[in-house]
């Protein structure tokens, strides 16, 4: 009798966490059923400025230029939902945070995914109500994160533990963590239902500029050199094996989109805002855009050391069993693209 690999069955556990994802424009004629130039890559990303590489790559036609046709796209609120779509075969690759990447690797015992590029570093902060001036002031307070087990959720729970505070998965402890969609966090913060949020851009800047929040902590201050991966590119190993040419072309697009953002900040902001408007129905104010872009570094370097540290953090707070990450990166194709362009190569260490 044919049996699904155990990791596919285990991945069903992620479905509970994946409810916030919104899959759009993903048909059944993607990469798994075709080969070579006939493959139409299906790409996932979030409506976040930390995913500007994807937004710009899609909207400027950069990915379409390199792939030969525009990728089919899917948008998600947070990582676990994107990982579930990757596991189910609904998408072939997705921009996603480090902790969902780690979880995907762990759930599949290293058989389902590879990290093939970085995309962004930084752009995350803990925003709180005025009057909260230290970690100890958070006792008895409610702090929102995008989703249980996502990158920001792990970061805030680990940080609170380092401050001697408890934040349990069931919502108990010194600080109550409230996983909710980022858009909802803007409302609950304004209504006073939560006291703060550990969120990525543009939500961090919106909470400050629109809702009079105060930045208690910039996550970059917790990392060596202020660098930590917030977004990387995850690919299905099945698609990677069947369509290495498409993977390389996607990476060429990622490199070009990254260069475009860094060399054309004003237009990159404009394009990103237009894309976010299409997805959310409302444009961001210019001061929010400027603030958000200022806090993010767009880079294809996956900042691998921070992913490894993030896995250790998740283990220490009980959201991940001890996991061997050896082999999670497949950076050869990216380094080939970088070398061909005369750019510095990146490391998986």
C-alpha positions in Angstrom: 0.0 0.0 0.0 1.3 3.4 -0.9 1.8 5.7 2.1 2.5 9.4 2.2 5.8 10.3 3.7 5.4 10.9 7.5 6.4 14.5 7.1 3.4 15.1 4.9 1.1 13.7 7.5 2.9 15.7 10.2 2.4 18.8 8.1 -1.3 18.6 8.7 -0.6 19.9 12.1 0.4 23.2 10.4 -3.1 23.6 8.9 -4.4 24.9 12.3 -1.8 27.6 12.1 -2.4 28.3 8.4 -5.9 29.7 8.5 -4.9 33.3 7.8 -3.4 32.6 4.4 -5.2 33.8 1.3 -4.3 31.8 -1.8 -4.9 33.6 -5.1 -4.4 32.7 -8.7 -2.9 29.3 -8.1 -4.1 26.8 -10.7 -3.3 23.1 -11.3 -1.0 23.8 -14.2 2.1 24.7 -12.2 5.6 23.3 -12.2 4.9 19.8 -10.9 3.0 18.8 -14.1 5.3 20.3 -16.7 8.9 20.5 -17.6 11.4 23.0 -18.8 10.0 26.2 -20.4 6.5 24.9 -20.0 6.7 25.2 -16.2 4.9 28.2 -14.8 6.3 28.9 -11.4 3.8 29.5 -8.6 5.2 32.1 -6.2 4.1 33.1 -2.7 4.7 36.2 -0.7 3.2 38.5 1.9 1.7 42.0 1.6 4.5 43.4 3.7 7.3 45.8 2.9 9.7 43.2 4.2 8.6 41.3 1.0 9.3 44.3 -1.3 11.6 42.1 -3.4 8.7 40.0 -4.4 6.3 43.0 -4.8 8.8 44.8 -7.0 9.8 41.7 -8.9 6.2 41.0 -9.8 5.0 44.5 -10.4 8.0 45.7 -12.5 7.8 42.5 -14.6 11.3 41.5 -13.5 10.4 37.9 -12.7 8.4 37.6 -15.9 11.4 38.8 -17.9 13.7 36.2 -16.5 11.2 33.3 -16.3 9.7 33.9 -19.7 6.2 34.4 -18.3 4.8 36.0 -15.2 4.7 33.6 -12.2 1.3 32.7 -10.7 1.1 34.4 -7.3 -0.3 33.7 -3.9 -0.4 36.0 -0.9 -0.3 35.0 2.8 -0.6 36.7 6.2 2.2 34.7 7.8 4.7 31.9 7.4 2.9 28.8 8.6 0.2 29.4 5.9 2.7 29.8 3.2 4.6 26.6 4.3 1.3 24.6 4.2 0.7 25.8 0.6 4.2 24.8 -0.3 3.8 21.3 1.3 0.4 20.8 -0.4 1.9 21.7 -3.9 -0.2 24.8 -4.3 2.9 26.9 -4.8 6.5 26.1 -5.8 8.4 28.8 -4.0 7.6 31.4 -1.4 9.2 34.4 0.3 8.9 33.7 4.0 10.5 34.3 7.4 13.2 32.2 8.9 11.2 30.4 11.6 8.6 29.0 9.2 11.5 27.9 7.0 13.0 26.1 9.9 9.7 24.5 10.8 9.2 23.3 7.2 12.7 21.8 7.2 12.0 20.1 10.6 8.5 18.8 9.7 9.8 17.2 6.5 13.0 15.9 8.0 14.9 18.0 5.4 13.1 16.4 2.4 10.7 19.1 1.3 12.3 22.5 1.0 15.5 24.5 0.6 16.4 28.1 1.4 17.8 29.4 -1.9 18.2 33.1 -1.2 17.9 35.9 1.3 15.6 38.8 0.6 15.5 41.2 3.6 17.2 41.9 6.9 15.7 44.0 9.8 12.4 45.8 9.8 10.9 44.5 13.0 10.1 46.2 16.2 8.1 46.0 19.5 5.7 48.9 19.5 3.8 49.6 22.8 1.4 52.0 24.4 2.9 55.2 25.9 3.8 54.6 29.5 5.4 51.2 28.9 9.1 51.9 29.2 10.7 48.6 30.0 10.2 44.8 29.7 9.0 44.7 33.3 6.2 47.1 32.5 4.8 44.4 30.2 3.7 42.2 33.1 0.0 41.6 32.8 -0.1 43.1 29.3 -1.2 41.7 26.0 1.2 41.7 23.1 0.2 40.8 19.5 2.2 38.8 17.0 1.3 37.9 13.4 0.8 34.2 14.0 1.6 31.4 16.5 5.0 30.0 15.6 5.9 32.6 13.0 9.2 34.5 13.2 8.0 37.5 15.2 6.1 35.2 17.6 9.3 33.2 18.4 11.3 36.4 18.7 9.1 38.1 21.3 8.6 34.9 23.4 12.4 34.3 23.4 13.1 37.9 24.3 10.6 37.9 27.1 12.2 34.8 28.5 15.6 36.5 28.4 14.0 39.3 30.5 12.8 36.8 33.1 9.2 36.9 31.9 6.9 34.0 30.9 4.7 33.9 27.8 3.1 30.5 27.4 1.6 29.1 24.2 -1.8 28.8 25.8 -1.9 32.6 26.6 -1.0 32.3 30.2 2.1 33.7 31.9 3.5 37.1 32.8 2.7 38.4 29.3 -0.2 37.3 27.2 0.8 36.8 23.6 -2.1 37.3 21.2 -1.5 35.9 17.7 -3.6 37.8 15.1 -3.4 39.1 11.6 -1.3 42.2 11.2 -4.3 44.2 9.9 -6.3 43.3 12.9 -3.5 44.4 15.2 -3.8 47.9 13.9 -7.4 47.9 15.0 -7.0 46.2 18.4 -4.1 48.5 19.3 -6.2 51.5 18.5 -9.1 50.1 20.5 -6.9 49.3 23.5 -7.5 45.6 23.3 -3.8 45.0 23.2 -0.9 46.9 24.8 1.7 46.4 22.1 2.8 44.3 19.1 6.0 42.7 17.8 5.5 43.2 14.1 7.3 43.7 10.8 7.0 46.7 8.5 4.9 48.5 7.5 2.9 47.7 10.6 5.5 48.8 13.1 5.7 52.3 11.5 1.9 52.5 11.2 1.4 51.8 14.9 3.8 54.7 15.6 2.7 57.2 13.1 -1.0 56.5 12.9 -1.8 55.2 16.4 0.7 57.0 18.6 2.6 53.9 19.6 6.1 54.0 21.0 9.0 51.8 19.9 10.2 50.0 22.9 12.7 47.8 21.0 14.1 47.5 17.5 14.9 43.9 17.0 18.1 44.7 15.1 19.6 45.8 18.4 19.5 42.2 19.5 21.7 40.9 16.6 25.4 41.1 15.8 26.0 44.0 13.5 22.2 44.7 13.5 21.7 42.1 10.8 19.1 39.3 11.0 17.1 37.6 8.3 13.5 38.6 8.2 12.6 37.3 4.7 14.2 34.6 2.6 13.2 32.5 -0.4 12.1 29.0 0.2 11.6 26.5 -2.7 10.1 23.1 -2.9 12.8 20.5 -3.4 10.5 18.7 -5.9 10.3 21.8 -8.1 14.0 22.5 -7.6 14.9 19.1 -8.8 12.5 19.1 -11.8 13.1 22.6 -12.9 16.6 23.9 -12.0 16.4 26.2 -14.9 13.4 27.9 -13.6 14.9 28.2 -10.1 18.0 29.9 -11.6 15.9 32.3 -13.6 13.8 33.1 -10.5 17.1 33.9 -8.7 18.2 36.1 -11.5 15.0 38.0 -11.0 15.5 38.2 -7.2 19.0 39.6 -7.7 17.8 42.2 -10.2 14.8 43.2 -8.1 17.1 43.6 -5.1 19.4 45.8 -7.1 16.4 47.8 -8.3 15.2 48.5 -4.8 18.6 49.6 -3.6 19.3 51.8 -6.6 15.9 53.3 -7.1 14.5 53.8 -3.6 11.8 56.4 -4.5 10.4 54.3 -7.3 10.7 51.1 -5.3 8.6 52.7 -2.6 6.0 53.8 -5.1 5.8 50.4 -6.8 5.6 48.6 -3.4 2.8 51.0 -2.3 0.9 50.4 -5.5 1.2 46.6 -5.0 0.1 46.8 -1.3 -2.9 49.0 -2.4 -4.0 46.3 -4.8 -3.7 43.6 -2.1 -5.2 45.6 0.8 -7.3 48.2 -0.9 -5.6 51.2 0.8 -2.3 52.9 0.1 0.3 53.6 2.8 1.1 57.2 3.7 4.4 58.5 2.5 5.8 58.9 6.0 5.0 55.3 6.8 6.7 54.2 3.6 9.8 56.3 4.3 10.0 55.0 7.9 9.6 51.4 6.9 12.1 51.3 4.0 14.6 53.1 6.3 14.6 50.2 8.7 15.0 47.4 6.2 18.1 46.2 4.3 17.2 44.4 1.1 19.8 41.8 0.4 20.2 38.3 -1.2 22.5 37.4 1.7 20.4 35.0 3.8 22.3 36.0 7.0 22.5 32.3 7.8 23.9 32.7 11.3 20.7 34.4 12.4 18.5 31.6 11.1 20.6 29.1 13.1 20.2 31.3 16.2 16.5 31.6 15.5 16.1 27.8 15.6 17.9 27.7 18.9 15.6 30.3 20.3 12.5 28.4 19.1 13.9 25.2 20.7 14.4 27.0 24.0 10.9 28.3 24.2 9.3 25.0 23.3 8.1 25.8 19.8 10.6 23.5 18.0 12.2 20.2 18.8 16.0 20.1 18.4 16.6 20.3 14.7 19.7 19.6 12.6 19.7 22.4 10.0 22.6 21.0 8.0 21.6 21.1 4.3 18.7 23.6 4.7 20.5 26.0 2.3 21.0 25.4 -1.4 22.9 28.5 -2.4 24.8 27.1 -5.3 22.4 28.5 -8.0 22.4 31.9 -6.3 26.1 32.1 -6.1 26.3 31.1 -9.8 24.1 34.0 -10.6 26.1 36.4 -8.4 29.4 35.2 -9.9 28.1 35.7 -13.4 27.2 39.3 -12.5 30.5 40.0 -10.8 28.9 40.2 -7.4 30.1 38.9 -4.0 28.9 35.4 -3.2 27.0 34.5 0.0 27.6 31.9 2.6 25.4 29.3 4.4 27.4 29.7 7.6 
